[in-house]
């Protein structure tokens, strides 16, 4: 797992080597059998799970804090990944 998955690290890769972003994505997918975007999305959902369990922040604030400006999109994605809405997850406080 790369520590830079905490945020949008494509900007950093682009600064290092403008042509390397695409190559890195291909190597990553071949090695891990998943895309960088999938990995980043899963990281964000895991972070959201922690915030839902540990805080009483509104869902919209949690969505923004993990990188989603649209709370409705975040909720749909969360339900797709976890099988329940963020509110249901928070009430159950389990994985």
N, CA, C and O atoms as a CHARMM CRD file, in Angstrom:
* protein
*
  380
    1    1 UNK  N      0.83800  -1.18100   0.00000 PROA 1      0.00000
    2    1 UNK  CA     0.00000   0.00000   0.00000 PROA 1      0.00000
    3    1 UNK  C      0.88000   1.24000   0.00000 PROA 1      0.00000
    4    1 UNK  O      1.83600   1.32500   0.77200 PROA 1      0.00000
    5    2 UNK  N      0.57100   2.18300  -0.84300 PROA 2      0.00000
    6    2 UNK  CA     1.34600   3.41600  -0.92800 PROA 2      0.00000
    7    2 UNK  C      0.78900   4.46300   0.01900 PROA 2      0.00000
    8    2 UNK  O     -0.42100   4.68900   0.03600 PROA 2      0.00000
    9    3 UNK  N      1.64000   5.10800   0.80800 PROA 3      0.00000
   10    3 UNK  CA     1.15300   6.13000   1.72400 PROA 3      0.00000
   11    3 UNK  C      0.54200   7.33000   1.01400 PROA 3      0.00000
   12    3 UNK  O     -0.26400   8.04600   1.60700 PROA 3      0.00000
   13    4 UNK  N      0.90200   7.56100  -0.22900 PROA 4      0.00000
   14    4 UNK  CA     0.36000   8.71000  -0.94600 PROA 4      0.00000
   15    4 UNK  C     -1.08300   8.52000  -1.37800 PROA 4      0.00000
   16    4 UNK  O     -1.67900   9.43800  -1.94100 PROA 4      0.00000
   17    5 UNK  N     -1.65800   7.35200  -1.12800 PROA 5      0.00000
   18    5 UNK  CA    -3.04900   7.13100  -1.50600 PROA 5      0.00000
   19    5 UNK  C     -4.00900   7.92000  -0.63100 PROA 5      0.00000
   20    5 UNK  O     -5.21500   7.92200  -0.87900 PROA 5      0.00000
   21    6 UNK  N     -3.49100   8.58300   0.38000 PROA 6      0.00000
   22    6 UNK  CA    -4.34200   9.37200   1.26100 PROA 6      0.00000
   23    6 UNK  C     -4.97800  10.53700   0.52000 PROA 6      0.00000
   24    6 UNK  O     -6.03600  11.01600   0.92900 PROA 6      0.00000
   25    7 UNK  N     -4.38200  10.99000  -0.52500 PROA 7      0.00000
   26    7 UNK  CA    -4.92300  12.12200  -1.26500 PROA 7      0.00000
   27    7 UNK  C     -4.76900  11.91600  -2.74600 PROA 7      0.00000
   28    7 UNK  O     -4.51300  10.80700  -3.21500 PROA 7      0.00000
   29    8 UNK  N     -4.92700  12.99300  -3.47700 PROA 8      0.00000
   30    8 UNK  CA    -4.76300  12.91400  -4.92300 PROA 8      0.00000
   31    8 UNK  C     -3.28500  13.05700  -5.23300 PROA 8      0.00000
   32    8 UNK  O     -2.76800  14.17300  -5.28600 PROA 8      0.00000
   33    9 UNK  N     -2.61400  11.96200  -5.43400 PROA 9      0.00000
   34    9 UNK  CA    -1.18000  11.99900  -5.64900 PROA 9      0.00000
   35    9 UNK  C     -0.80600  12.08600  -7.12000 PROA 9      0.00000
   36    9 UNK  O      0.37700  12.13100  -7.45600 PROA 9      0.00000
   37   10 UNK  N     -1.79900  12.11100  -7.99800 PROA 10     0.00000
   38   10 UNK  CA    -1.47900  12.22500  -9.42000 PROA 10     0.00000
   39   10 UNK  C     -0.74900  13.53400  -9.70200 PROA 10     0.00000
   40   10 UNK  O      0.10100  13.59300 -10.59100 PROA 10     0.00000
   41   11 UNK  N     -1.07600  14.57600  -8.95400 PROA 11     0.00000
   42   11 UNK  CA    -0.38600  15.85200  -9.12200 PROA 11     0.00000
   43   11 UNK  C      1.10200  15.70100  -8.81600 PROA 11     0.00000
   44   11 UNK  O      1.94300  16.23800  -9.53600 PROA 11     0.00000
   45   12 UNK  N      1.42500  14.97200  -7.75100 PROA 12     0.00000
   46   12 UNK  CA     2.82400  14.75600  -7.37900 PROA 12     0.00000
   47   12 UNK  C      3.54300  13.97600  -8.47000 PROA 12     0.00000
   48   12 UNK  O      4.65900  14.32600  -8.85500 PROA 12     0.00000
   49   13 UNK  N      2.90500  12.91600  -8.97000 PROA 13     0.00000
   50   13 UNK  CA     3.52000  12.12600 -10.04000 PROA 13     0.00000
   51   13 UNK  C      3.75600  12.97400 -11.27900 PROA 13     0.00000
   52   13 UNK  O      4.78600  12.85100 -11.94200 PROA 13     0.00000
   53   14 UNK  N      2.79600  13.83400 -11.58500 PROA 14     0.00000
   54   14 UNK  CA     2.92800  14.68600 -12.76400 PROA 14     0.00000
   55   14 UNK  C      4.09200  15.65500 -12.60800 PROA 14     0.00000
   56   14 UNK  O      4.80000  15.93600 -13.57400 PROA 14     0.00000
   57   15 UNK  N      4.29100  16.16300 -11.40200 PROA 15     0.00000
   58   15 UNK  CA     5.39900  17.08500 -11.16000 PROA 15     0.00000
   59   15 UNK  C      6.74700  16.37900 -11.32600 PROA 15     0.00000
   60   15 UNK  O      7.70300  16.96500 -11.83300 PROA 15     0.00000
   61   16 UNK  N      6.81500  15.12900 -10.89900 PROA 16     0.00000
   62   16 UNK  CA     8.06000  14.37000 -11.00400 PROA 16     0.00000
   63   16 UNK  C      8.36500  14.02300 -12.45600 PROA 16     0.00000
   64   16 UNK  O      9.48900  14.20200 -12.92500 PROA 16     0.00000
   65   17 UNK  N      7.36600  13.53300 -13.15400 PROA 17     0.00000
   66   17 UNK  CA     7.55900  13.09800 -14.53000 PROA 17     0.00000
   67   17 UNK  C      6.22400  13.19600 -15.25900 PROA 17     0.00000
   68   17 UNK  O      5.37900  12.31500 -15.10500 PROA 17     0.00000
   69   18 UNK  N      6.01600  14.24600 -16.05000 PROA 18     0.00000
   70   18 UNK  CA     4.72500  14.44300 -16.71200 PROA 18     0.00000
   71   18 UNK  C      4.26100  13.25500 -17.54700 PROA 18     0.00000
   72   18 UNK  O      3.05700  13.02400 -17.66100 PROA 18     0.00000
   73   19 UNK  N      5.17100  12.50800 -18.12400 PROA 19     0.00000
   74   19 UNK  CA     4.76500  11.35800 -18.93500 PROA 19     0.00000
   75   19 UNK  C      4.66400  10.08300 -18.10400 PROA 19     0.00000
   76   19 UNK  O      4.23000   9.05100 -18.61700 PROA 19     0.00000
   77   20 UNK  N      5.05300  10.13200 -16.83600 PROA 20     0.00000
   78   20 UNK  CA     5.09700   8.94000 -16.00600 PROA 20     0.00000
   79   20 UNK  C      3.78900   8.53600 -15.36000 PROA 20     0.00000
   80   20 UNK  O      3.66300   7.40800 -14.88300 PROA 20     0.00000
   81   21 UNK  N      2.81500   9.42700 -15.33200 PROA 21     0.00000
   82   21 UNK  CA     1.54400   9.11800 -14.66900 PROA 21     0.00000
   83   21 UNK  C      0.85400   7.91900 -15.32700 PROA 21     0.00000
   84   21 UNK  O      0.40200   7.00000 -14.64400 PROA 21     0.00000
   85   22 UNK  N      0.78000   7.94100 -16.63800 PROA 22     0.00000
   86   22 UNK  CA     0.12700   6.84500 -17.35700 PROA 22     0.00000
   87   22 UNK  C      0.89500   5.53800 -17.16400 PROA 22     0.00000
   88   22 UNK  O      0.29900   4.48600 -16.93200 PROA 22     0.00000
   89   23 UNK  N      2.20400   5.61400 -17.26200 PROA 23     0.00000
   90   23 UNK  CA     3.03500   4.41900 -17.08300 PROA 23     0.00000
   91   23 UNK  C      2.86100   3.84800 -15.67500 PROA 23     0.00000
   92   23 UNK  O      2.69700   2.64000 -15.50600 PROA 23     0.00000
   93   24 UNK  N      2.89700   4.71700 -14.67500 PROA 24     0.00000
   94   24 UNK  CA     2.70700   4.27100 -13.29800 PROA 24     0.00000
   95   24 UNK  C      1.36400   3.56300 -13.13600 PROA 24     0.00000
   96   24 UNK  O      1.28500   2.51700 -12.49200 PROA 24     0.00000
   97   25 UNK  N      0.31700   4.12700 -13.71700 PROA 25     0.00000
   98   25 UNK  CA    -1.01300   3.52000 -13.62300 PROA 25     0.00000
   99   25 UNK  C     -1.03400   2.12700 -14.23400 PROA 25     0.00000
  100   25 UNK  O     -1.64600   1.21200 -13.68200 PROA 25     0.00000
  101   26 UNK  N     -0.37100   1.96600 -15.36700 PROA 26     0.00000
  102   26 UNK  CA    -0.31100   0.64900 -16.01200 PROA 26     0.00000
  103   26 UNK  C      0.45800  -0.36200 -15.16600 PROA 26     0.00000
  104   26 UNK  O      0.02200  -1.50100 -14.99900 PROA 26     0.00000
  105   27 UNK  N      1.59800   0.05900 -14.63700 PROA 27     0.00000
  106   27 UNK  CA     2.40500  -0.83300 -13.79400 PROA 27     0.00000
  107   27 UNK  C      1.62600  -1.21500 -12.54500 PROA 27     0.00000
  108   27 UNK  O      1.61700  -2.37900 -12.14400 PROA 27     0.00000
  109   28 UNK  N      0.98300  -0.24800 -11.93800 PROA 28     0.00000
  110   28 UNK  CA     0.20000  -0.50300 -10.72200 PROA 28     0.00000
  111   28 UNK  C     -0.89500  -1.53300 -10.99700 PROA 28     0.00000
  112   28 UNK  O     -1.06700  -2.48300 -10.23400 PROA 28     0.00000
  113   29 UNK  N     -1.63400  -1.33900 -12.09200 PROA 29     0.00000
  114   29 UNK  CA    -2.72100  -2.26500 -12.43100 PROA 29     0.00000
  115   29 UNK  C     -2.18500  -3.66300 -12.70400 PROA 29     0.00000
  116   29 UNK  O     -2.78900  -4.64600 -12.27700 PROA 29     0.00000
  117   30 UNK  N     -1.07700  -3.76800 -13.39800 PROA 30     0.00000
  118   30 UNK  CA    -0.49500  -5.08100 -13.67300 PROA 30     0.00000
  119   30 UNK  C     -0.01600  -5.77000 -12.40200 PROA 30     0.00000
  120   30 UNK  O     -0.12900  -6.98900 -12.27700 PROA 30     0.00000
  121   31 UNK  N      0.50900  -5.00700 -11.47200 PROA 31     0.00000
  122   31 UNK  CA     1.04600  -5.58200 -10.24000 PROA 31     0.00000
  123   31 UNK  C     -0.05200  -5.93300  -9.23400 PROA 31     0.00000
  124   31 UNK  O     -0.04000  -7.01700  -8.64900 PROA 31     0.00000
  125   32 UNK  N     -1.00000  -5.01400  -9.03400 PROA 32     0.00000
  126   32 UNK  CA    -2.03900  -5.20000  -8.00900 PROA 32     0.00000
  127   32 UNK  C     -3.37000  -5.70300  -8.55700 PROA 32     0.00000
  128   32 UNK  O     -4.27000  -6.03500  -7.78600 PROA 32     0.00000
  129   33 UNK  N     -3.50300  -5.76400  -9.87700 PROA 33     0.00000
  130   33 UNK  CA    -4.72700  -6.21400 -10.52600 PROA 33     0.00000
  131   33 UNK  C     -5.92900  -5.33000 -10.18200 PROA 33     0.00000
  132   33 UNK  O     -7.06200  -5.80500 -10.10600 PROA 33     0.00000
  133   34 UNK  N     -5.66900  -4.07600  -9.98300 PROA 34     0.00000
  134   34 UNK  CA    -6.70800  -3.06600  -9.74700 PROA 34     0.00000
  135   34 UNK  C     -6.12100  -1.71200 -10.09200 PROA 34     0.00000
  136   34 UNK  O     -4.90400  -1.53000 -10.08200 PROA 34     0.00000
  137   35 UNK  N     -6.98900  -0.76900 -10.39500 PROA 35     0.00000
  138   35 UNK  CA    -6.49300   0.54000 -10.80400 PROA 35     0.00000
  139   35 UNK  C     -6.15600   1.40700  -9.59700 PROA 35     0.00000
  140   35 UNK  O     -6.58300   1.14200  -8.47300 PROA 35     0.00000
  141   36 UNK  N     -5.38200   2.44100  -9.86400 PROA 36     0.00000
  142   36 UNK  CA    -5.05100   3.41100  -8.82500 PROA 36     0.00000
  143   36 UNK  C     -6.33500   4.07300  -8.32900 PROA 36     0.00000
  144   36 UNK  O     -6.48900   4.31300  -7.13100 PROA 36     0.00000
  145   37 UNK  N     -7.25200   4.36700  -9.24400 PROA 37     0.00000
  146   37 UNK  CA    -8.52300   4.98500  -8.85100 PROA 37     0.00000
  147   37 UNK  C     -9.32400   4.07700  -7.92400 PROA 37     0.00000
  148   37 UNK  O     -9.91200   4.55000  -6.95200 PROA 37     0.00000
  149   38 UNK  N     -9.35200   2.77600  -8.21600 PROA 38     0.00000
  150   38 UNK  CA   -10.05100   1.83500  -7.33100 PROA 38     0.00000
  151   38 UNK  C     -9.41700   1.82000  -5.95000 PROA 38     0.00000
  152   38 UNK  O    -10.11700   1.79400  -4.93700 PROA 38     0.00000
  153   39 UNK  N     -8.10700   1.83500  -5.91100 PROA 39     0.00000
  154   39 UNK  CA    -7.38800   1.82400  -4.63600 PROA 39     0.00000
  155   39 UNK  C     -7.68300   3.08200  -3.83700 PROA 39     0.00000
  156   39 UNK  O     -7.92900   3.02400  -2.63200 PROA 39     0.00000
  157   40 UNK  N     -7.65800   4.20700  -4.51200 PROA 40     0.00000
  158   40 UNK  CA    -7.92700   5.47500  -3.83700 PROA 40     0.00000
  159   40 UNK  C     -9.37400   5.52700  -3.34300 PROA 40     0.00000
  160   40 UNK  O     -9.63600   6.00800  -2.24000 PROA 40     0.00000
  161   41 UNK  N    -10.30000   5.04000  -4.14400 PROA 41     0.00000
  162   41 UNK  CA   -11.70500   5.00200  -3.74600 PROA 41     0.00000
  163   41 UNK  C    -11.89100   4.13000  -2.50400 PROA 41     0.00000
  164   41 UNK  O    -12.59900   4.51800  -1.57500 PROA 41     0.00000
  165   42 UNK  N    -11.26700   2.96900  -2.48400 PROA 42     0.00000
  166   42 UNK  CA   -11.36900   2.08600  -1.32000 PROA 42     0.00000
  167   42 UNK  C    -10.74600   2.71900  -0.08500 PROA 42     0.00000
  168   42 UNK  O    -11.26800   2.57600   1.02100 PROA 42     0.00000
  169   43 UNK  N     -9.62900   3.42100  -0.27200 PROA 43     0.00000
  170   43 UNK  CA    -9.00900   4.11400   0.85700 PROA 43     0.00000
  171   43 UNK  C     -9.96300   5.15700   1.42800 PROA 43     0.00000
  172   43 UNK  O    -10.11300   5.27000   2.64400 PROA 43     0.00000
  173   44 UNK  N    -10.60400   5.91400   0.54900 PROA 44     0.00000
  174   44 UNK  CA   -11.53600   6.94800   1.00300 PROA 44     0.00000
  175   44 UNK  C    -12.72000   6.33900   1.75400 PROA 44     0.00000
  176   44 UNK  O    -13.16400   6.88700   2.76300 PROA 44     0.00000
  177   45 UNK  N    -13.22600   5.22100   1.27000 PROA 45     0.00000
  178   45 UNK  CA   -14.35500   4.57000   1.94500 PROA 45     0.00000
  179   45 UNK  C    -13.91500   4.04300   3.30700 PROA 45     0.00000
  180   45 UNK  O    -14.66100   4.16400   4.27900 PROA 45     0.00000
  181   46 UNK  N    -12.72500   3.46200   3.39800 PROA 46     0.00000
  182   46 UNK  CA   -12.22200   3.00400   4.70500 PROA 46     0.00000
  183   46 UNK  C    -12.08300   4.16500   5.68200 PROA 46     0.00000
  184   46 UNK  O    -12.43200   4.04300   6.85700 PROA 46     0.00000
  185   47 UNK  N    -11.57500   5.28400   5.19500 PROA 47     0.00000
  186   47 UNK  CA   -11.44100   6.46900   6.05000 PROA 47     0.00000
  187   47 UNK  C    -12.82000   6.96700   6.48600 PROA 47     0.00000
  188   47 UNK  O    -13.00200   7.35700   7.64000 PROA 47     0.00000
  189   48 UNK  N    -13.77400   6.95400   5.58300 PROA 48     0.00000
  190   48 UNK  CA   -15.13900   7.36600   5.92200 PROA 48     0.00000
  191   48 UNK  C    -15.72500   6.44400   6.99000 PROA 48     0.00000
  192   48 UNK  O    -16.41100   6.91300   7.89700 PROA 48     0.00000
  193   49 UNK  N    -15.46500   5.15100   6.89400 PROA 49     0.00000
  194   49 UNK  CA   -15.94500   4.20300   7.90900 PROA 49     0.00000
  195   49 UNK  C    -15.39900   4.57500   9.28200 PROA 49     0.00000
  196   49 UNK  O    -16.13000   4.55400  10.27200 PROA 49     0.00000
  197   50 UNK  N    -14.13000   4.91200   9.33800 PROA 50     0.00000
  198   50 UNK  CA   -13.53000   5.32100  10.61300 PROA 50     0.00000
  199   50 UNK  C    -14.20600   6.57200  11.15100 PROA 50     0.00000
  200   50 UNK  O    -14.52900   6.64400  12.33600 PROA 50     0.00000
  201   51 UNK  N    -14.41900   7.54500  10.29700 PROA 51     0.00000
  202   51 UNK  CA   -15.06300   8.78200  10.73600 PROA 51     0.00000
  203   51 UNK  C    -16.50500   8.54800  11.17900 PROA 51     0.00000
  204   51 UNK  O    -16.97400   9.17000  12.13200 PROA 51     0.00000
  205   52 UNK  N    -17.19700   7.66200  10.49400 PROA 52     0.00000
  206   52 UNK  CA   -18.57900   7.35200  10.88100 PROA 52     0.00000
  207   52 UNK  C    -18.63400   6.69000  12.25100 PROA 52     0.00000
  208   52 UNK  O    -19.55000   6.94700  13.03200 PROA 52     0.00000
  209   53 UNK  N    -17.65700   5.84000  12.54200 PROA 53     0.00000
  210   53 UNK  CA   -17.61800   5.14800  13.83300 PROA 53     0.00000
  211   53 UNK  C    -17.14300   6.05300  14.96000 PROA 53     0.00000
  212   53 UNK  O    -17.63000   5.95800  16.08700 PROA 53     0.00000
  213   54 UNK  N    -16.19600   6.92700  14.65800 PROA 54     0.00000
  214   54 UNK  CA   -15.50300   7.67200  15.71200 PROA 54     0.00000
  215   54 UNK  C    -16.00300   9.09000  15.93300 PROA 54     0.00000
  216   54 UNK  O    -15.65100   9.71300  16.93400 PROA 54     0.00000
  217   55 UNK  N    -16.81900   9.61800  15.01800 PROA 55     0.00000
  218   55 UNK  CA   -17.27800  10.99700  15.15500 PROA 55     0.00000
  219   55 UNK  C    -18.78700  11.07900  14.95300 PROA 55     0.00000
  220   55 UNK  O    -19.44000  10.10800  14.57100 PROA 55     0.00000
  221   56 UNK  N    -19.30600  12.24500  15.21600 PROA 56     0.00000
  222   56 UNK  CA   -20.71400  12.53300  14.93800 PROA 56     0.00000
  223   56 UNK  C    -20.83800  13.56800  13.82400 PROA 56     0.00000
  224   56 UNK  O    -21.86700  14.23200  13.69500 PROA 56     0.00000
  225   57 UNK  N    -19.79200  13.69900  13.02800 PROA 57     0.00000
  226   57 UNK  CA   -19.82200  14.64600  11.91400 PROA 57     0.00000
  227   57 UNK  C    -20.97400  14.32300  10.96900 PROA 57     0.00000
  228   57 UNK  O    -21.28900  13.15100  10.76400 PROA 57     0.00000
  229   58 UNK  N    -21.60400  15.33800  10.39400 PROA 58     0.00000
  230   58 UNK  CA   -22.63200  15.08200   9.38000 PROA 58     0.00000
  231   58 UNK  C    -22.03200  14.33500   8.18300 PROA 58     0.00000
  232   58 UNK  O    -20.84400  14.46500   7.88500 PROA 58     0.00000
  233   59 UNK  N    -22.86100  13.56600   7.51800 PROA 59     0.00000
  234   59 UNK  CA   -22.41500  12.78200   6.36000 PROA 59     0.00000
  235   59 UNK  C    -21.78600  13.69700   5.30600 PROA 59     0.00000
  236   59 UNK  O    -20.77900  13.33700   4.69600 PROA 59     0.00000
  237   60 UNK  N    -22.36700  14.86200   5.09200 PROA 60     0.00000
  238   60 UNK  CA   -21.82200  15.77900   4.08000 PROA 60     0.00000
  239   60 UNK  C    -20.40400  16.22300   4.43400 PROA 60     0.00000
  240   60 UNK  O    -19.56400  16.36900   3.54600 PROA 60     0.00000
  241   61 UNK  N    -20.13000  16.43900   5.71400 PROA 61     0.00000
  242   61 UNK  CA   -18.77500  16.81400   6.13700 PROA 61     0.00000
  243   61 UNK  C    -17.80100  15.65500   5.96000 PROA 61     0.00000
  244   61 UNK  O    -16.65600  15.85300   5.55300 PROA 61     0.00000
  245   62 UNK  N    -18.25800  14.45700   6.26500 PROA 62     0.00000
  246   62 UNK  CA   -17.41000  13.27500   6.07400 PROA 62     0.00000
  247   62 UNK  C    -17.11000  13.09400   4.58900 PROA 62     0.00000
  248   62 UNK  O    -15.97200  12.82300   4.20700 PROA 62     0.00000
  249   63 UNK  N    -18.13600  13.24600   3.76000 PROA 63     0.00000
  250   63 UNK  CA   -17.93700  13.12500   2.30900 PROA 63     0.00000
  251   63 UNK  C    -16.86100  14.09700   1.83700 PROA 63     0.00000
  252   63 UNK  O    -15.95100  13.71100   1.10400 PROA 63     0.00000
  253   64 UNK  N    -16.96400  15.34500   2.25300 PROA 64     0.00000
  254   64 UNK  CA   -15.97200  16.34700   1.85100 PROA 64     0.00000
  255   64 UNK  C    -14.58600  16.01800   2.39700 PROA 64     0.00000
  256   64 UNK  O    -13.58400  16.19000   1.70200 PROA 64     0.00000
  257   65 UNK  N    -14.53200  15.54800   3.63300 PROA 65     0.00000
  258   65 UNK  CA   -13.22100  15.29700   4.24600 PROA 65     0.00000
  259   65 UNK  C    -12.48200  14.12700   3.60000 PROA 65     0.00000
  260   65 UNK  O    -11.25800  14.04100   3.69800 PROA 65     0.00000
  261   66 UNK  N    -13.20600  13.23300   2.94400 PROA 66     0.00000
  262   66 UNK  CA   -12.54300  12.11500   2.26200 PROA 66     0.00000
  263   66 UNK  C    -12.44300  12.32900   0.74900 PROA 66     0.00000
  264   66 UNK  O    -12.05500  11.42500   0.00800 PROA 66     0.00000
  265   67 UNK  N    -12.80000  13.54300   0.30000 PROA 67     0.00000
  266   67 UNK  CA   -12.55200  13.88300  -1.09600 PROA 67     0.00000
  267   67 UNK  C    -13.73900  13.89100  -2.03000 PROA 67     0.00000
  268   67 UNK  O    -13.55200  13.94000  -3.24600 PROA 67     0.00000
  269   68 UNK  N    -14.96000  13.84600  -1.50800 PROA 68     0.00000
  270   68 UNK  CA   -16.14500  13.88200  -2.36000 PROA 68     0.00000
  271   68 UNK  C    -16.92800  15.15600  -2.08400 PROA 68     0.00000
  272   68 UNK  O    -17.39600  15.36900  -0.96600 PROA 68     0.00000
  273   69 UNK  N    -17.07400  16.00400  -3.09600 PROA 69     0.00000
  274   69 UNK  CA   -17.81700  17.24800  -2.93700 PROA 69     0.00000
  275   69 UNK  C    -19.32200  17.01900  -2.92100 PROA 69     0.00000
  276   69 UNK  O    -20.07000  17.82400  -2.36600 PROA 69     0.00000
  277   70 UNK  N    -19.76100  15.93800  -3.51700 PROA 70     0.00000
  278   70 UNK  CA   -21.18400  15.63500  -3.62500 PROA 70     0.00000
  279   70 UNK  C    -21.54400  14.53500  -2.62500 PROA 70     0.00000
  280   70 UNK  O    -21.15000  13.38100  -2.79600 PROA 70     0.00000
  281   71 UNK  N    -22.29100  14.89500  -1.58600 PROA 71     0.00000
  282   71 UNK  CA   -22.64500  13.93500  -0.53600 PROA 71     0.00000
  283   71 UNK  C    -23.55200  12.82700  -1.06200 PROA 71     0.00000
  284   71 UNK  O    -23.46700  11.69000  -0.59800 PROA 71     0.00000
  285   72 UNK  N    -24.41300  13.14000  -2.01700 PROA 72     0.00000
  286   72 UNK  CA   -25.29400  12.11700  -2.58200 PROA 72     0.00000
  287   72 UNK  C    -24.47400  11.07100  -3.34200 PROA 72     0.00000
  288   72 UNK  O    -24.71300   9.87200  -3.20300 PROA 72     0.00000
  289   73 UNK  N    -23.51800  11.52400  -4.13800 PROA 73     0.00000
  290   73 UNK  CA   -22.63900  10.59300  -4.84900 PROA 73     0.00000
  291   73 UNK  C    -21.86500   9.73500  -3.85400 PROA 73     0.00000
  292   73 UNK  O    -21.75200   8.52100  -4.02200 PROA 73     0.00000
  293   74 UNK  N    -21.33400  10.37700  -2.81600 PROA 74     0.00000
  294   74 UNK  CA   -20.60700   9.64500  -1.77800 PROA 74     0.00000
  295   74 UNK  C    -21.49600   8.57000  -1.14600 PROA 74     0.00000
  296   74 UNK  O    -21.05700   7.43400  -0.96300 PROA 74     0.00000
  297   75 UNK  N    -22.73000   8.91900  -0.81400 PROA 75     0.00000
  298   75 UNK  CA   -23.64300   7.96000  -0.17800 PROA 75     0.00000
  299   75 UNK  C    -23.94500   6.78000  -1.09300 PROA 75     0.00000
  300   75 UNK  O    -24.00200   5.63600  -0.64300 PROA 75     0.00000
  301   76 UNK  N    -24.13700   7.06300  -2.37500 PROA 76     0.00000
  302   76 UNK  CA   -24.39000   5.97500  -3.33800 PROA 76     0.00000
  303   76 UNK  C    -23.17700   5.05300  -3.45600 PROA 76     0.00000
  304   76 UNK  O    -23.30900   3.82900  -3.45700 PROA 76     0.00000
  305   77 UNK  N    -22.01500   5.65200  -3.55500 PROA 77     0.00000
  306   77 UNK  CA   -20.78500   4.87300  -3.65600 PROA 77     0.00000
  307   77 UNK  C    -20.55800   4.05700  -2.38100 PROA 77     0.00000
  308   77 UNK  O    -20.18000   2.88700  -2.44800 PROA 77     0.00000
  309   78 UNK  N    -20.78900   4.67300  -1.23100 PROA 78     0.00000
  310   78 UNK  CA   -20.62100   3.99100   0.04600 PROA 78     0.00000
  311   78 UNK  C    -21.54500   2.77300   0.11500 PROA 78     0.00000
  312   78 UNK  O    -21.12900   1.68800   0.52100 PROA 78     0.00000
  313   79 UNK  N    -22.79700   2.96800  -0.28700 PROA 79     0.00000
  314   79 UNK  CA   -23.75500   1.85200  -0.26100 PROA 79     0.00000
  315   79 UNK  C    -23.34000   0.74200  -1.22300 PROA 79     0.00000
  316   79 UNK  O    -23.47500  -0.44200  -0.91600 PROA 79     0.00000
  317   80 UNK  N    -22.84200   1.13500  -2.37200 PROA 80     0.00000
  318   80 UNK  CA   -22.37200   0.14700  -3.34900 PROA 80     0.00000
  319   80 UNK  C    -21.22100  -0.67800  -2.77300 PROA 80     0.00000
  320   80 UNK  O    -21.16600  -1.89100  -2.97500 PROA 80     0.00000
  321   81 UNK  N    -20.31400  -0.03300  -2.06600 PROA 81     0.00000
  322   81 UNK  CA   -19.13600  -0.71200  -1.52100 PROA 81     0.00000
  323   81 UNK  C    -19.42600  -1.47900  -0.23700 PROA 81     0.00000
  324   81 UNK  O    -18.87200  -2.55700  -0.02400 PROA 81     0.00000
  325   82 UNK  N    -20.29000  -0.93500   0.62300 PROA 82     0.00000
  326   82 UNK  CA   -20.50000  -1.50400   1.95700 PROA 82     0.00000
  327   82 UNK  C    -21.84300  -2.19600   2.13700 PROA 82     0.00000
  328   82 UNK  O    -22.05700  -2.86000   3.15100 PROA 82     0.00000
  329   83 UNK  N    -22.74700  -2.05600   1.18400 PROA 83     0.00000
  330   83 UNK  CA   -24.03100  -2.73400   1.28500 PROA 83     0.00000
  331   83 UNK  C    -25.04000  -2.04500   2.18700 PROA 83     0.00000
  332   83 UNK  O    -26.10000  -2.60100   2.47300 PROA 83     0.00000
  333   84 UNK  N    -24.72100  -0.85700   2.63000 PROA 84     0.00000
  334   84 UNK  CA   -25.63900  -0.05100   3.44700 PROA 84     0.00000
  335   84 UNK  C    -25.24600   1.41400   3.32400 PROA 84     0.00000
  336   84 UNK  O    -24.13500   1.74100   2.90500 PROA 84     0.00000
  337   85 UNK  N    -26.15900   2.27400   3.68900 PROA 85     0.00000
  338   85 UNK  CA   -25.87900   3.70400   3.60100 PROA 85     0.00000
  339   85 UNK  C    -24.93300   4.12200   4.72100 PROA 85     0.00000
  340   85 UNK  O    -24.76500   3.38600   5.69300 PROA 85     0.00000
  341   86 UNK  N    -24.31800   5.28900   4.59800 PROA 86     0.00000
  342   86 UNK  CA   -23.47400   5.76700   5.69600 PROA 86     0.00000
  343   86 UNK  C    -24.23400   5.87500   7.01800 PROA 86     0.00000
  344   86 UNK  O    -23.68500   5.56900   8.07600 PROA 86     0.00000
  345   87 UNK  N    -25.48300   6.30500   6.96200 PROA 87     0.00000
  346   87 UNK  CA   -26.29100   6.41500   8.18800 PROA 87     0.00000
  347   87 UNK  C    -26.52500   5.04500   8.80600 PROA 87     0.00000
  348   87 UNK  O    -26.39700   4.88500  10.02000 PROA 87     0.00000
  349   88 UNK  N    -26.86500   4.05900   7.99200 PROA 88     0.00000
  350   88 UNK  CA   -27.05900   2.69900   8.50300 PROA 88     0.00000
  351   88 UNK  C    -25.76100   2.15800   9.07800 PROA 88     0.00000
  352   88 UNK  O    -25.76400   1.50400  10.12200 PROA 88     0.00000
  353   89 UNK  N    -24.66600   2.42500   8.40800 PROA 89     0.00000
  354   89 UNK  CA   -23.35700   1.97400   8.88900 PROA 89     0.00000
  355   89 UNK  C    -23.05200   2.59100  10.24600 PROA 89     0.00000
  356   89 UNK  O    -22.59900   1.90300  11.16200 PROA 89     0.00000
  357   90 UNK  N    -23.30100   3.88600  10.37100 PROA 90     0.00000
  358   90 UNK  CA   -23.03100   4.58100  11.62900 PROA 90     0.00000
  359   90 UNK  C    -23.87800   3.99800  12.75900 PROA 90     0.00000
  360   90 UNK  O    -23.37600   3.79500  13.86400 PROA 90     0.00000
  361   91 UNK  N    -25.13500   3.73100  12.49600 PROA 91     0.00000
  362   91 UNK  CA   -26.01200   3.17400  13.53900 PROA 91     0.00000
  363   91 UNK  C    -25.54700   1.79400  13.97000 PROA 91     0.00000
  364   91 UNK  O    -25.63600   1.44800  15.14800 PROA 91     0.00000
  365   92 UNK  N    -25.04800   0.99700  13.01700 PROA 92     0.00000
  366   92 UNK  CA   -24.55400  -0.33600  13.34300 PROA 92     0.00000
  367   92 UNK  C    -23.15600  -0.31100  13.91400 PROA 92     0.00000
  368   92 UNK  O    -22.77200  -1.20000  14.67400 PROA 92     0.00000
  369   93 UNK  N    -22.37700   0.72800  13.54100 PROA 93     0.00000
  370   93 UNK  CA   -20.98300   0.89400  13.98800 PROA 93     0.00000
  371   93 UNK  C    -20.16700  -0.38200  13.83900 PROA 93     0.00000
  372   93 UNK  O    -19.38300  -0.73500  14.72000 PROA 93     0.00000
  373   94 UNK  N    -20.35300  -1.05700  12.73700 PROA 94     0.00000
  374   94 UNK  CA   -19.55900  -2.26500  12.48800 PROA 94     0.00000
  375   94 UNK  C    -19.06800  -2.25900  11.05800 PROA 94     0.00000
  376   94 UNK  O    -19.46000  -1.41100  10.25600 PROA 94     0.00000
  377   95 UNK  N    -18.21300  -3.20200  10.74800 PROA 95     0.00000
  378   95 UNK  CA   -17.67500  -3.28700   9.39600 PROA 95     0.00000
  379   95 UNK  C    -18.59300  -4.14200   8.58800 PROA 95     0.00000
  380   95 UNK  O    -18.34700  -4.36400   7.40300 PROA 95     0.00000
